[in-house]
Amino acid sequence: MYTKECLVKNQVGLHARPATYFIQKANEFKASIWVEKDERRVNAKSLLGVLSLGIVGGTGIKIIADGSDEEVAAEALYNLITSGFDETGDSSFK
């Protein structure tokens, strides 16, 4: 099991569009992946699960992965979150 903590940088957090990017990235990996906020853990491959956490900008979350590609998966999702998606000026997600 591999855990990575990060801070959500984009202003509105993981609302529908960034959450969709997040789950699409999570689904690229074989590992089981969860997102944890305030002791509540949801499947990172579930849009409704991720949205149900109500993650807003400035929130700290944990990405937890377990499986053959756990480290690569957690690092990729960490990089996506810390990039701020395109809401911080990164146009590579448009």
N, CA, C and O atoms as a GROMACS GRO file, in nm:
protein
  376
    1MET      N    1   0.085  -0.118   0.000
    1MET     CA    2   0.000   0.000   0.000
    1MET      C    3   0.089   0.124   0.000
    1MET      O    4   0.189   0.130   0.072
    2TYR      N    5   0.052   0.222  -0.081
    2TYR     CA    6   0.130   0.344  -0.097
    2TYR      C    7   0.037   0.462  -0.074
    2TYR      O    8  -0.070   0.470  -0.134
    3THR      N    9   0.078   0.555   0.011
    3THR     CA   10  -0.004   0.672   0.044
    3THR      C   11   0.070   0.800   0.011
    3THR      O   12   0.190   0.812   0.036
    4LYS      N   13  -0.001   0.894  -0.046
    4LYS     CA   14   0.056   1.023  -0.082
    4LYS      C   15  -0.040   1.132  -0.036
    4LYS      O   16  -0.158   1.129  -0.070
    5GLU      N   17   0.009   1.228   0.041
    5GLU     CA   18  -0.074   1.340   0.085
    5GLU      C   19  -0.050   1.460  -0.006
    5GLU      O   20   0.063   1.485  -0.049
    6CYS      N   21  -0.156   1.534  -0.034
    6CYS     CA   22  -0.140   1.653  -0.117
    6CYS      C   23  -0.244   1.757  -0.082
    6CYS      O   24  -0.343   1.730  -0.013
    7LEU      N   25  -0.220   1.876  -0.131
    7LEU     CA   26  -0.309   1.990  -0.111
    7LEU      C   27  -0.371   2.026  -0.246
    7LEU      O   28  -0.300   2.045  -0.345
    8VAL      N   29  -0.503   2.034  -0.249
    8VAL     CA   30  -0.573   2.069  -0.373
    8VAL      C   31  -0.550   2.217  -0.400
    8VAL      O   32  -0.587   2.302  -0.318
    9LYS      N   33  -0.490   2.248  -0.514
    9LYS     CA   34  -0.448   2.386  -0.542
    9LYS      C   35  -0.550   2.468  -0.621
    9LYS      O   36  -0.555   2.590  -0.606
   10ASN      N   37  -0.631   2.404  -0.707
   10ASN     CA   38  -0.723   2.485  -0.785
   10ASN      C   39  -0.832   2.541  -0.694
   10ASN      O   40  -0.871   2.476  -0.597
   11GLN      N   41  -0.880   2.660  -0.726
   11GLN     CA   42  -0.968   2.735  -0.636
   11GLN      C   43  -1.096   2.663  -0.599
   11GLN      O   44  -1.136   2.664  -0.483
   12VAL      N   45  -1.161   2.600  -0.695
   12VAL     CA   46  -1.291   2.540  -0.667
   12VAL      C   47  -1.281   2.393  -0.627
   12VAL      O   48  -1.383   2.330  -0.599
   13GLY      N   49  -1.162   2.338  -0.624
   13GLY     CA   50  -1.144   2.200  -0.579
   13GLY      C   51  -1.178   2.098  -0.685
   13GLY      O   52  -1.163   2.122  -0.804
   14LEU      N   53  -1.225   1.983  -0.638
   14LEU     CA   54  -1.259   1.874  -0.731
   14LEU      C   55  -1.408   1.875  -0.762
   14LEU      O   56  -1.482   1.787  -0.718
   15HIS      N   57  -1.451   1.976  -0.837
   15HIS     CA   58  -1.588   1.978  -0.885
   15HIS      C   59  -1.595   1.890  -1.009
   15HIS      O   60  -1.499   1.818  -1.036
   16ALA      N   61  -1.702   1.892  -1.083
   16ALA     CA   62  -1.728   1.793  -1.188
   16ALA      C   63  -1.616   1.776  -1.290
   16ALA      O   64  -1.573   1.663  -1.315
   17ARG      N   65  -1.566   1.883  -1.350
   17ARG     CA   66  -1.466   1.868  -1.455
   17ARG      C   67  -1.333   1.815  -1.403
   17ARG      O   68  -1.283   1.716  -1.457
   18PRO      N   69  -1.273   1.875  -1.300
   18PRO     CA   70  -1.147   1.820  -1.251
   18PRO      C   71  -1.164   1.680  -1.190
   18PRO      O   72  -1.073   1.597  -1.199
   19ALA      N   73  -1.278   1.655  -1.129
   19ALA     CA   74  -1.302   1.521  -1.074
   19ALA      C   75  -1.307   1.418  -1.186
   19ALA      O   76  -1.262   1.305  -1.169
   20THR      N   77  -1.363   1.457  -1.300
   20THR     CA   78  -1.367   1.366  -1.415
   20THR      C   79  -1.226   1.336  -1.464
   20THR      O   80  -1.195   1.221  -1.492
   21TYR      N   81  -1.141   1.438  -1.476
   21TYR     CA   82  -1.001   1.415  -1.513
   21TYR      C   83  -0.934   1.321  -1.414
   21TYR      O   84  -0.858   1.232  -1.451
   22PHE      N   85  -0.963   1.344  -1.287
   22PHE     CA   86  -0.902   1.265  -1.180
   22PHE      C   87  -0.941   1.117  -1.191
   22PHE      O   88  -0.855   1.030  -1.186
   23ILE      N   89  -1.070   1.089  -1.207
   23ILE     CA   90  -1.112   0.948  -1.214
   23ILE      C   91  -1.067   0.882  -1.345
   23ILE      O   92  -1.039   0.762  -1.348
   24GLN      N   93  -1.061   0.960  -1.453
   24GLN     CA   94  -1.010   0.903  -1.578
   24GLN      C   95  -0.864   0.860  -1.560
   24GLN      O   96  -0.825   0.754  -1.608
   25LYS      N   97  -0.785   0.942  -1.493
   25LYS     CA   98  -0.646   0.908  -1.466
   25LYS      C   99  -0.639   0.786  -1.374
   25LYS      O  100  -0.559   0.696  -1.398
   26ALA      N  101  -0.721   0.783  -1.271
   26ALA     CA  102  -0.721   0.670  -1.176
   26ALA      C  103  -0.755   0.540  -1.247
   26ALA      O  104  -0.700   0.435  -1.214
   27ASN      N  105  -0.845   0.546  -1.343
   27ASN     CA  106  -0.886   0.425  -1.415
   27ASN      C  107  -0.780   0.373  -1.512
   27ASN      O  108  -0.797   0.264  -1.568
   28GLU      N  109  -0.672   0.446  -1.532
   28GLU     CA  110  -0.562   0.398  -1.616
   28GLU      C  111  -0.476   0.295  -1.545
   28GLU      O  112  -0.391   0.231  -1.608
   29PHE      N  113  -0.497   0.277  -1.416
   29PHE     CA  114  -0.412   0.191  -1.335
   29PHE      C  115  -0.487   0.069  -1.284
   29PHE      O  116  -0.608   0.072  -1.265
   30LYS      N  117  -0.411  -0.039  -1.262
   30LYS     CA  118  -0.469  -0.164  -1.211
   30LYS      C  119  -0.493  -0.158  -1.061
   30LYS      O  120  -0.582  -0.225  -1.009
   31ALA      N  121  -0.414  -0.078  -0.991
   31ALA     CA  122  -0.423  -0.072  -0.845
   31ALA      C  123  -0.561  -0.024  -0.800
   31ALA      O  124  -0.629   0.051  -0.870
   32SER      N  125  -0.600  -0.068  -0.682
   32SER     CA  126  -0.717  -0.011  -0.615
   32SER      C  127  -0.672   0.123  -0.559
   32SER      O  128  -0.566   0.132  -0.496
   33ILE      N  129  -0.751   0.227  -0.581
   33ILE     CA  130  -0.710   0.361  -0.540
   33ILE      C  131  -0.826   0.426  -0.465
   33ILE      O  132  -0.941   0.418  -0.505
   34TRP      N  133  -0.791   0.491  -0.354
   34TRP     CA  134  -0.890   0.562  -0.273
   34TRP      C  135  -0.843   0.706  -0.251
   34TRP      O  136  -0.724   0.736  -0.256
   35VAL      N  137  -0.942   0.792  -0.225
   35VAL     CA  138  -0.915   0.930  -0.184
   35VAL      C  139  -0.973   0.943  -0.044
   35VAL      O  140  -1.085   0.901  -0.017
   36GLU      N  141  -0.894   1.003   0.045
   36GLU     CA  142  -0.939   1.019   0.182
   36GLU      C  143  -0.935   1.166   0.221
   36GLU      O  144  -0.837   1.236   0.198
   37LYS      N  145  -1.045   1.211   0.282
   37LYS     CA  146  -1.055   1.347   0.335
   37LYS      C  147  -1.126   1.338   0.469
   37LYS      O  148  -1.236   1.284   0.479
   38ASP      N  149  -1.062   1.390   0.572
   38ASP     CA  150  -1.123   1.390   0.706
   38ASP      C  151  -1.172   1.252   0.748
   38ASP      O  152  -1.287   1.238   0.792
   39GLU      N  153  -1.088   1.152   0.736
   39GLU     CA  154  -1.120   1.015   0.778
   39GLU      C  155  -1.230   0.948   0.695
   39GLU      O  156  -1.273   0.838   0.729
   40ARG      N  157  -1.274   1.010   0.587
   40ARG     CA  158  -1.373   0.949   0.497
   40ARG      C  159  -1.300   0.907   0.370
   40ARG      O  160  -1.231   0.988   0.308
   41ARG      N  161  -1.316   0.781   0.332
   41ARG     CA  162  -1.243   0.726   0.219
   41ARG      C  163  -1.342   0.680   0.112
   41ARG      O  164  -1.440   0.612   0.141
   42VAL      N  165  -1.312   0.718  -0.016
   42VAL     CA  166  -1.396   0.676  -0.129
   42VAL      C  167  -1.308   0.620  -0.240
   42VAL      O  168  -1.188   0.645  -0.246
   43ASN      N  169  -1.371   0.545  -0.328
   43ASN     CA  170  -1.303   0.489  -0.444
   43ASN      C  171  -1.267   0.602  -0.540
   43ASN      O  172  -1.354   0.677  -0.583
   44ALA      N  173  -1.138   0.613  -0.573
   44ALA     CA  174  -1.092   0.720  -0.662
   44ALA      C  175  -1.136   0.698  -0.807
   44ALA      O  176  -1.120   0.787  -0.890
   45LYS      N  177  -1.190   0.580  -0.836
   45LYS     CA  178  -1.236   0.552  -0.972
   45LYS      C  179  -1.386   0.575  -0.987
   45LYS      O  180  -1.444   0.542  -1.090
   46SER      N  181  -1.448   0.634  -0.884
   46SER     CA  182  -1.591   0.661  -0.884
   46SER      C  183  -1.615   0.812  -0.881
   46SER      O  184  -1.577   0.880  -0.786
   47LEU      N  185  -1.678   0.863  -0.986
   47LEU     CA  186  -1.706   1.006  -0.992
   47LEU      C  187  -1.796   1.050  -0.876
   47LEU      O  188  -1.768   1.150  -0.810
   48LEU      N  189  -1.901   0.976  -0.850
   48LEU     CA  190  -1.991   1.014  -0.740
   48LEU      C  191  -1.920   1.007  -0.606
   48LEU      O  192  -1.943   1.090  -0.519
   49GLY      N  193  -1.833   0.909  -0.589
   49GLY     CA  194  -1.757   0.898  -0.465
   49GLY      C  195  -1.668   1.019  -0.443
   49GLY      O  196  -1.667   1.078  -0.335
   50VAL      N  197  -1.594   1.056  -0.545
   50VAL     CA  198  -1.502   1.170  -0.535
   50VAL      C  199  -1.581   1.300  -0.512
   50VAL      O  200  -1.543   1.381  -0.427
   51LEU      N  201  -1.688   1.318  -0.586
   51LEU     CA  202  -1.769   1.439  -0.569
   51LEU      C  203  -1.833   1.445  -0.430
   51LEU      O  204  -1.851   1.553  -0.375
   52SER      N  205  -1.866   1.329  -0.374
   52SER     CA  206  -1.933   1.326  -0.243
   52SER      C  207  -1.844   1.375  -0.130
   52SER      O  208  -1.893   1.410  -0.023
   53LEU      N  209  -1.712   1.379  -0.153
   53LEU     CA  210  -1.621   1.428  -0.050
   53LEU      C  211  -1.626   1.580  -0.036
   53LEU      O  212  -1.584   1.635   0.066
   54GLY      N  213  -1.677   1.648  -0.139
   54GLY     CA  214  -1.686   1.794  -0.133
   54GLY      C  215  -1.550   1.861  -0.117
   54GLY      O  216  -1.534   1.949  -0.032
   55ILE      N  217  -1.455   1.820  -0.196
   55ILE     CA  218  -1.318   1.871  -0.186
   55ILE      C  219  -1.309   2.008  -0.251
   55ILE      O  220  -1.331   2.022  -0.371
   56VAL      N  221  -1.277   2.108  -0.171
   56VAL     CA  222  -1.263   2.245  -0.221
   56VAL      C  223  -1.115   2.284  -0.223
   56VAL      O  224  -1.031   2.214  -0.166
   57GLY      N  225  -1.085   2.395  -0.290
   57GLY     CA  226  -0.948   2.443  -0.296
   57GLY      C  227  -0.889   2.463  -0.158
   57GLY      O  228  -0.956   2.513  -0.068
   58GLY      N  229  -0.765   2.425  -0.141
   58GLY     CA  230  -0.696   2.438  -0.015
   58GLY      C  231  -0.715   2.320   0.079
   58GLY      O  232  -0.661   2.320   0.190
   59THR      N  233  -0.790   2.220   0.036
   59THR     CA  234  -0.816   2.102   0.117
   59THR      C  235  -0.700   2.004   0.105
   59THR      O  236  -0.646   1.982  -0.004
   60GLY      N  237  -0.662   1.946   0.216
   60GLY     CA  238  -0.563   1.840   0.215
   60GLY      C  239  -0.631   1.705   0.200
   60GLY      O  240  -0.730   1.678   0.269
   61ILE      N  241  -0.580   1.621   0.112
   61ILE     CA  242  -0.636   1.488   0.091
   61ILE      C  243  -0.523   1.385   0.090
   61ILE      O  244  -0.405   1.420   0.078
   62LYS      N  245  -0.561   1.260   0.103
   62LYS     CA  246  -0.466   1.149   0.088
   62LYS      C  247  -0.508   1.066  -0.031
   62LYS      O  248  -0.627   1.041  -0.053
   63ILE      N  249  -0.410   1.025  -0.109
   63ILE     CA  250  -0.432   0.932  -0.218
   63ILE      C  251  -0.370   0.801  -0.172
   63ILE      O  252  -0.252   0.796  -0.139
   64ILE      N  253  -0.449   0.696  -0.170
   64ILE     CA  254  -0.404   0.566  -0.121
   64ILE      C  255  -0.420   0.466  -0.233
   64ILE      O  256  -0.529   0.450  -0.288
   65ALA      N  257  -0.312   0.398  -0.268
   65ALA     CA  258  -0.316   0.299  -0.376
   65ALA      C  259  -0.261   0.167  -0.326
   65ALA      O  260  -0.169   0.162  -0.244
   66ASP      N  261  -0.319   0.059  -0.377
   66ASP     CA  262  -0.276  -0.075  -0.339
   66ASP      C  263  -0.284  -0.165  -0.461
   66ASP      O  264  -0.392  -0.189  -0.514
   67GLY      N  265  -0.170  -0.215  -0.504
   67GLY     CA  266  -0.168  -0.304  -0.621
   67GLY      C  267  -0.033  -0.298  -0.689
   67GLY      O  268   0.060  -0.234  -0.641
   68SER      N  269  -0.024  -0.365  -0.802
   68SER     CA  270   0.104  -0.380  -0.872
   68SER      C  271   0.164  -0.247  -0.919
   68SER      O  272   0.286  -0.234  -0.926
   69ASP      N  273   0.081  -0.150  -0.950
   69ASP     CA  274   0.130  -0.020  -0.997
   69ASP      C  275   0.093   0.092  -0.899
   69ASP      O  276   0.072   0.206  -0.940
   70GLU      N  277   0.086   0.059  -0.771
   70GLU     CA  278   0.039   0.154  -0.669
   70GLU      C  279   0.120   0.283  -0.662
   70GLU      O  280   0.063   0.391  -0.653
   71GLU      N  281   0.252   0.272  -0.664
   71GLU     CA  282   0.335   0.392  -0.650
   71GLU      C  283   0.320   0.484  -0.771
   71GLU      O  284   0.306   0.606  -0.755
   72VAL      N  285   0.323   0.426  -0.890
   72VAL     CA  286   0.308   0.505  -1.012
   72VAL      C  287   0.169   0.571  -1.016
   72VAL      O  288   0.156   0.687  -1.055
   73ALA      N  289   0.067   0.498  -0.975
   73ALA     CA  290  -0.070   0.551  -0.975
   73ALA      C  291  -0.083   0.669  -0.879
   73ALA      O  292  -0.136   0.774  -0.916
   74ALA      N  293  -0.036   0.651  -0.757
   74ALA     CA  294  -0.047   0.758  -0.657
   74ALA      C  295   0.031   0.882  -0.699
   74ALA      O  296  -0.016   0.994  -0.682
   75GLU      N  297   0.149   0.862  -0.753
   75GLU     CA  298   0.231   0.975  -0.797
   75GLU      C  299   0.164   1.049  -0.914
   75GLU      O  300   0.167   1.172  -0.918
   76ALA      N  301   0.104   0.975  -1.008
   76ALA     CA  302   0.038   1.038  -1.122
   76ALA      C  303  -0.081   1.121  -1.077
   76ALA      O  304  -0.102   1.232  -1.126
   77LEU      N  305  -0.159   1.069  -0.983
   77LEU     CA  306  -0.274   1.143  -0.932
   77LEU      C  307  -0.230   1.262  -0.848
   77LEU      O  308  -0.292   1.368  -0.852
   78TYR      N  309  -0.123   1.245  -0.772
   78TYR     CA  310  -0.066   1.356  -0.695
   78TYR      C  311  -0.024   1.469  -0.790
   78TYR      O  312  -0.055   1.586  -0.765
   79ASN      N  313   0.044   1.433  -0.898
   79ASN     CA  314   0.089   1.534  -0.995
   79ASN      C  315  -0.029   1.606  -1.060
   79ASN      O  316  -0.023   1.726  -1.084
   80LEU      N  317  -0.135   1.532  -1.088
   80LEU     CA  318  -0.254   1.593  -1.148
   80LEU      C  319  -0.318   1.692  -1.050
   80LEU      O  320  -0.353   1.803  -1.090
   81ILE      N  321  -0.333   1.652  -0.925
   81ILE     CA  322  -0.392   1.740  -0.824
   81ILE      C  323  -0.306   1.864  -0.801
   81ILE      O  324  -0.358   1.976  -0.800
   82THR      N  325  -0.176   1.846  -0.784
   82THR     CA  326  -0.090   1.960  -0.753
   82THR      C  327  -0.067   2.052  -0.872
   82THR      O  328  -0.021   2.164  -0.855
   83SER      N  329  -0.099   2.005  -0.993
   83SER     CA  330  -0.088   2.092  -1.111
   83SER      C  331  -0.198   2.199  -1.111
   83SER      O  332  -0.186   2.300  -1.180
   84GLY      N  333  -0.305   2.175  -1.034
   84GLY     CA  334  -0.416   2.270  -1.034
   84GLY      C  335  -0.504   2.255  -1.156
   84GLY      O  336  -0.588   2.341  -1.182
   85PHE      N  337  -0.487   2.147  -1.234
   85PHE     CA  338  -0.560   2.127  -1.358
   85PHE      C  339  -0.536   2.250  -1.446
   85PHE      O  340  -0.427   2.307  -1.440
   86ASP      N  341  -0.631   2.292  -1.527
   86ASP     CA  342  -0.606   2.411  -1.610
   86ASP      C  343  -0.652   2.538  -1.540
   86ASP      O  344  -0.642   2.646  -1.598
   87GLU      N  345  -0.704   2.527  -1.418
   87GLU     CA  346  -0.756   2.644  -1.350
   87GLU      C  347  -0.648   2.733  -1.290
   87GLU      O  348  -0.678   2.843  -1.243
   88THR      N  349  -0.524   2.688  -1.292
   88THR     CA  350  -0.415   2.771  -1.244
   88THR      C  351  -0.326   2.815  -1.359
   88THR      O  352  -0.212   2.858  -1.339
   89GLY      N  353  -0.381   2.802  -1.481
   89GLY     CA  354  -0.308   2.850  -1.598
   89GLY      C  355  -0.240   2.740  -1.677
   89GLY      O  356  -0.176   2.770  -1.777
   90ASP      N  357  -0.250   2.615  -1.636
   90ASP     CA  358  -0.189   2.504  -1.710
   90ASP      C  359  -0.284   2.463  -1.820
   90ASP      O  360  -0.388   2.402  -1.793
   91SER      N  361  -0.250   2.494  -1.943
   91SER     CA  362  -0.341   2.467  -2.055
   91SER      C  363  -0.330   2.326  -2.109
   91SER      O  364  -0.399   2.292  -2.205
   92SER      N  365  -0.246   2.241  -2.050
   92SER     CA  366  -0.228   2.106  -2.103
   92SER      C  367  -0.348   2.016  -2.077
   92SER      O  368  -0.354   1.906  -2.130
   93PHE      N  369  -0.445   2.060  -1.995
   93PHE     CA  370  -0.561   1.978  -1.966
   93PHE      C  371  -0.684   2.020  -2.044
   93PHE      O  372  -0.792   1.966  -2.022
   94LYS      N  373  -0.670   2.118  -2.135
   94LYS     CA  374  -0.786   2.165  -2.212
   94LYS      C  375  -0.811   2.077  -2.330
   94LYS      O  376  -0.905   2.102  -2.407
   0.00000   0.00000   0.00000
